[in-house]
Amino acid sequence: MTQTMLDDLIDLDRFLHMPLEHEPFPHLVVPGFLPAEAVHDVVSSFPAPDLPGVLPVPTARLYGAFERLMERLRSPLVTEAFSHKFGVALDPATLMVTLRARTRPVDGQIHTDSETKIVTALIYLNEDWSNQGGRLRLLRGPDDIEDMIAEVPPDAGTLLAFRRTDNSWHGHKPFDGVRRSIMLNWMVDAATMRRELRRHALSAGVKSLLTLR
């Protein structure tokens, strides 16, 4: 990779220079992926409604720093950086970007991502996180939330990324409340990406109607 990016919203150089951990599955944690001076503006313009679950990025309510951040994350340069880091061919056309705004006590159970995902990245947008719940743990197996290789507080500006494998176990202790993040998933193909986005949009619509009732 010959070109890198350092601007006011993402520090791609920091990502590229952070060593990739390989055990028990490829992953890395990048504090400051969003520079400190950008975090407040991005958080202030976070557009997702206060609903649980995976939410599509709204098309009509984007503005300010968050809108510019979406443009950066969807650029081919970002996909190229992730391809380089994980040593796998990724296509910008397969990138699914979704949001999380709220976590329920039932969320965070130990799991691996579906086989339709190749690489997952989470960018956290929570200032001053002090709760012991809601800290994502990368785990050695499916049975013990304490058997971890890393714990990542969802602090604003921190990026966690990992390659999906059959043993890429992760989860977190229960938390009930606002827990904001941007989720990037490079999917196996563009058709799968579009199908999953439609599914998340339908689910979010149902949750919104239930909340109104």
C-alpha positions as a Markdown table, in Angstrom:
| # | Residue | x | y | z |
|---|---|---|---|---|
| 1 | Met | 0.0 | 0.0 | 0.0 |
| 2 | Thr | 1.6 | 3.2 | -1.2 |
| 3 | Gln | -0.8 | 5.9 | 0.1 |
| 4 | Thr | -2.0 | 6.6 | 3.6 |
| 5 | Met | -4.4 | 9.0 | 5.1 |
| 6 | Leu | -4.3 | 11.3 | 8.1 |
| 7 | Asp | -7.0 | 13.9 | 8.2 |
| 8 | Asp | -9.3 | 15.6 | 10.7 |
| 9 | Leu | -11.7 | 12.6 | 11.0 |
| 10 | Ile | -9.7 | 9.3 | 10.8 |
| 11 | Asp | -6.1 | 8.4 | 11.4 |
| 12 | Leu | -5.5 | 5.7 | 8.9 |
| 13 | Asp | -1.7 | 5.9 | 9.4 |
| 14 | Arg | -2.2 | 4.9 | 13.1 |
| 15 | Phe | -4.3 | 1.9 | 11.9 |
| 16 | Leu | -1.7 | 0.8 | 9.4 |
| 17 | His | 1.2 | 1.0 | 11.9 |
| 18 | Met | -0.7 | -0.9 | 14.7 |
| 19 | Pro | 0.6 | -4.5 | 14.8 |
| 20 | Leu | -1.9 | -7.2 | 13.9 |
| 21 | Glu | -2.4 | -9.8 | 16.6 |
| 22 | His | -2.8 | -13.3 | 15.3 |
| 23 | Glu | -3.8 | -15.4 | 18.4 |
| 24 | Pro | -6.4 | -16.8 | 18.7 |
| 25 | Phe | -7.7 | -15.0 | 15.6 |
| 26 | Pro | -6.4 | -11.9 | 13.7 |
| 27 | His | -7.4 | -8.7 | 15.4 |
| 28 | Leu | -6.2 | -5.3 | 16.4 |
| 29 | Val | -7.3 | -2.4 | 18.7 |
| 30 | Val | -6.6 | 1.2 | 17.6 |
| 31 | Pro | -7.3 | 3.9 | 20.3 |
| 32 | Gly | -7.5 | 7.3 | 18.6 |
| 33 | Phe | -8.6 | 6.0 | 15.2 |
| 34 | Leu | -10.9 | 9.1 | 15.4 |
| 35 | Pro | -8.6 | 11.9 | 16.6 |
| 36 | Ala | -9.6 | 13.4 | 19.9 |
| 37 | Glu | -10.5 | 16.8 | 18.3 |
| 38 | Ala | -13.0 | 15.2 | 16.0 |
| 39 | Val | -14.8 | 12.9 | 18.5 |
| 40 | His | -17.1 | 15.5 | 20.0 |
| 41 | Asp | -18.4 | 16.7 | 16.6 |
| 42 | Val | -18.9 | 13.1 | 15.4 |
| 43 | Val | -20.8 | 12.1 | 18.6 |
| 44 | Ser | -22.9 | 15.2 | 18.5 |
| 45 | Ser | -24.1 | 14.4 | 14.9 |
| 46 | Phe | -24.7 | 10.7 | 15.5 |
| 47 | Pro | -28.0 | 10.1 | 13.7 |
| 48 | Ala | -29.3 | 6.8 | 14.9 |
| 49 | Pro | -32.6 | 6.7 | 16.9 |
| 50 | Asp | -32.5 | 5.5 | 20.5 |
| 51 | Leu | -33.3 | 1.9 | 19.6 |
| 52 | Pro | -31.6 | -1.5 | 20.4 |
| 53 | Gly | -30.1 | -3.8 | 17.7 |
| 54 | Val | -28.3 | -3.1 | 14.4 |
| 55 | Leu | -29.6 | 0.0 | 12.7 |
| 56 | Pro | -29.1 | 1.1 | 9.1 |
| 57 | Val | -27.4 | 4.4 | 8.5 |
| 58 | Pro | -30.2 | 6.9 | 7.7 |
| 59 | Thr | -29.9 | 8.6 | 4.4 |
| 60 | Ala | -32.0 | 11.7 | 5.3 |
| 61 | Arg | -30.6 | 12.7 | 8.6 |
| 62 | Leu | -26.9 | 12.8 | 8.1 |
| 63 | Tyr | -25.1 | 16.1 | 8.6 |
| 64 | Gly | -21.9 | 17.7 | 9.9 |
| 65 | Ala | -18.9 | 15.6 | 11.0 |
| 66 | Phe | -20.9 | 12.3 | 10.9 |
| 67 | Glu | -21.8 | 12.8 | 7.3 |
| 68 | Arg | -18.2 | 13.5 | 6.4 |
| 69 | Leu | -17.1 | 10.5 | 8.5 |
| 70 | Met | -19.3 | 8.2 | 6.4 |
| 71 | Glu | -17.8 | 9.5 | 3.2 |
| 72 | Arg | -14.3 | 8.7 | 4.6 |
| 73 | Leu | -15.2 | 5.2 | 5.8 |
| 74 | Arg | -16.8 | 4.3 | 2.5 |
| 75 | Ser | -13.8 | 5.4 | 0.4 |
| 76 | Pro | -11.8 | 2.8 | -1.5 |
| 77 | Leu | -8.7 | 3.9 | 0.4 |
| 78 | Val | -10.2 | 2.6 | 3.7 |
| 79 | Thr | -11.1 | -0.7 | 2.2 |
| 80 | Glu | -7.6 | -0.9 | 0.7 |
| 81 | Ala | -6.1 | -0.3 | 4.2 |
| 82 | Phe | -8.1 | -3.1 | 5.7 |
| 83 | Ser | -7.2 | -5.5 | 2.9 |
| 84 | His | -3.6 | -4.7 | 3.4 |
| 85 | Lys | -3.8 | -5.1 | 7.2 |
| 86 | Phe | -5.6 | -8.5 | 7.1 |
| 87 | Gly | -4.1 | -9.9 | 4.0 |
| 88 | Val | -7.4 | -10.6 | 2.3 |
| 89 | Ala | -9.0 | -9.2 | -0.8 |
| 90 | Leu | -11.9 | -6.8 | 0.1 |
| 91 | Asp | -14.1 | -4.9 | -2.2 |
| 92 | Pro | -15.7 | -1.4 | -1.3 |
| 93 | Ala | -18.9 | -2.6 | -3.0 |
| 94 | Thr | -19.3 | -5.3 | -0.3 |
| 95 | Leu | -18.9 | -2.9 | 2.7 |
| 96 | Met | -22.0 | -2.8 | 5.0 |
| 97 | Val | -22.1 | 0.1 | 7.4 |
| 98 | Thr | -24.6 | 0.0 | 10.3 |
| 99 | Leu | -25.0 | 1.6 | 13.7 |
| 100 | Arg | -25.7 | 0.7 | 17.2 |
| 101 | Ala | -27.3 | 3.1 | 19.6 |
| 102 | Arg | -28.4 | 1.2 | 22.7 |
| 103 | Thr | -27.6 | -2.1 | 24.4 |
| 104 | Arg | -30.0 | -4.3 | 26.3 |
| 105 | Pro | -29.2 | -6.7 | 29.2 |
| 106 | Val | -29.7 | -9.6 | 26.8 |
| 107 | Asp | -27.1 | -8.3 | 24.3 |
| 108 | Gly | -23.5 | -9.3 | 24.2 |
| 109 | Gln | -23.7 | -13.1 | 24.5 |
| 110 | Ile | -20.7 | -15.0 | 23.2 |
| 111 | His | -20.8 | -15.6 | 19.5 |
| 112 | Thr | -18.8 | -15.6 | 16.3 |
| 113 | Asp | -20.0 | -13.5 | 13.3 |
| 114 | Ser | -21.8 | -15.2 | 10.4 |
| 115 | Glu | -19.9 | -16.7 | 7.6 |
| 116 | Thr | -21.2 | -14.0 | 5.3 |
| 117 | Lys | -18.8 | -11.6 | 6.9 |
| 118 | Ile | -15.1 | -11.5 | 6.1 |
| 119 | Val | -13.8 | -8.6 | 8.3 |
| 120 | Thr | -15.6 | -6.7 | 11.1 |
| 121 | Ala | -14.7 | -3.3 | 12.5 |
| 122 | Leu | -16.3 | -1.4 | 15.3 |
| 123 | Ile | -15.7 | 2.3 | 16.0 |
| 124 | Tyr | -16.9 | 3.4 | 19.4 |
| 125 | Leu | -18.5 | 6.7 | 20.1 |
| 126 | Asn | -19.0 | 6.8 | 23.9 |
| 127 | Glu | -17.3 | 9.5 | 26.0 |
| 128 | Asp | -16.1 | 8.7 | 29.5 |
| 129 | Trp | -17.1 | 5.0 | 29.7 |
| 130 | Ser | -16.8 | 3.8 | 33.2 |
| 131 | Asn | -19.3 | 0.9 | 33.4 |
| 132 | Gln | -17.8 | -2.6 | 33.8 |
| 133 | Gly | -20.5 | -3.9 | 31.4 |
| 134 | Gly | -20.5 | -3.3 | 27.6 |
| 135 | Arg | -16.7 | -3.8 | 27.2 |
| 136 | Leu | -16.2 | -6.1 | 24.3 |
| 137 | Arg | -14.1 | -9.1 | 25.1 |
| 138 | Leu | -12.2 | -11.2 | 22.6 |
| 139 | Leu | -12.3 | -14.7 | 23.9 |
| 140 | Arg | -10.5 | -18.0 | 23.6 |
| 141 | Gly | -13.7 | -20.1 | 23.4 |
| 142 | Pro | -17.5 | -20.1 | 23.5 |
| 143 | Asp | -18.1 | -21.0 | 27.1 |
| 144 | Asp | -16.4 | -18.5 | 29.4 |
| 145 | Ile | -16.7 | -14.7 | 29.2 |
| 146 | Glu | -13.8 | -14.5 | 31.6 |
| 147 | Asp | -11.4 | -16.4 | 29.3 |
| 148 | Met | -10.4 | -13.4 | 27.3 |
| 149 | Ile | -7.4 | -12.3 | 25.3 |
| 150 | Ala | -8.4 | -8.6 | 25.3 |
| 151 | Glu | -11.1 | -6.3 | 26.7 |
| 152 | Val | -12.0 | -3.2 | 24.8 |
| 153 | Pro | -13.9 | -0.4 | 26.5 |
| 154 | Pro | -16.2 | 1.3 | 24.0 |
| 155 | Asp | -14.4 | 4.7 | 24.4 |
| 156 | Ala | -15.0 | 7.3 | 21.8 |
| 157 | Gly | -12.5 | 7.1 | 18.9 |
| 158 | Thr | -11.4 | 3.5 | 19.5 |
| 159 | Leu | -11.5 | 1.1 | 16.7 |
| 160 | Leu | -11.6 | -2.7 | 17.1 |
| 161 | Ala | -11.2 | -4.9 | 14.0 |
| 162 | Phe | -11.0 | -8.6 | 13.5 |
| 163 | Arg | -11.0 | -11.3 | 10.8 |
| 164 | Arg | -14.1 | -13.5 | 11.0 |
| 165 | Thr | -13.0 | -17.1 | 11.7 |
| 166 | Asp | -14.7 | -20.1 | 13.2 |
| 167 | Asn | -13.1 | -19.3 | 16.5 |
| 168 | Ser | -13.4 | -15.5 | 16.5 |
| 169 | Trp | -15.5 | -15.6 | 19.7 |
| 170 | His | -16.5 | -12.3 | 21.4 |
| 171 | Gly | -19.0 | -10.9 | 23.7 |
| 172 | His | -19.4 | -8.6 | 26.7 |
| 173 | Lys | -20.9 | -8.4 | 30.1 |
| 174 | Pro | -24.5 | -7.1 | 30.4 |
| 175 | Phe | -25.1 | -3.4 | 30.0 |
| 176 | Asp | -28.5 | -1.6 | 29.7 |
| 177 | Gly | -28.4 | 1.9 | 28.1 |
| 178 | Val | -26.8 | 4.1 | 25.4 |
| 179 | Arg | -23.8 | 2.5 | 23.8 |
| 180 | Arg | -23.0 | 4.0 | 20.4 |
| 181 | Ser | -20.9 | 2.5 | 17.7 |
| 182 | Ile | -20.4 | 2.3 | 14.0 |
| 183 | Met | -20.0 | -1.2 | 12.6 |
| 184 | Leu | -18.2 | -2.0 | 9.3 |
| 185 | Asn | -18.6 | -5.4 | 7.8 |
| 186 | Trp | -17.0 | -6.4 | 4.5 |
| 187 | Met | -19.3 | -9.1 | 3.3 |
| 188 | Val | -18.7 | -12.1 | 0.9 |
| 189 | Asp | -20.4 | -10.2 | -2.0 |
| 190 | Ala | -22.5 | -7.2 | -2.8 |
| 191 | Ala | -25.8 | -9.1 | -3.0 |
| 192 | Thr | -25.4 | -10.4 | 0.5 |
| 193 | Met | -24.6 | -6.9 | 1.7 |
| 194 | Arg | -27.8 | -5.5 | 0.2 |
| 195 | Arg | -29.9 | -8.4 | 1.6 |
| 196 | Glu | -28.5 | -7.9 | 5.1 |
| 197 | Leu | -29.1 | -4.1 | 4.9 |
| 198 | Arg | -32.7 | -4.7 | 3.9 |
| 199 | Arg | -33.1 | -7.1 | 6.8 |
| 200 | His | -31.7 | -4.6 | 9.3 |
| 201 | Ala | -33.9 | -1.8 | 7.9 |
| 202 | Leu | -37.0 | -4.0 | 8.3 |
| 203 | Ser | -36.1 | -4.9 | 11.8 |
| 204 | Ala | -35.4 | -1.3 | 12.8 |
| 205 | Gly | -38.8 | -0.2 | 11.3 |
| 206 | Val | -40.6 | -2.8 | 13.4 |
| 207 | Lys | -38.8 | -1.7 | 16.6 |
| 208 | Ser | -39.6 | 1.9 | 15.8 |
| 209 | Leu | -43.3 | 1.1 | 15.4 |
| 210 | Leu | -43.4 | -0.9 | 18.7 |
| 211 | Thr | -41.7 | 2.0 | 20.5 |
| 212 | Leu | -44.3 | 4.5 | 19.2 |
| 213 | Arg | -47.1 | 2.2 | 20.4 |
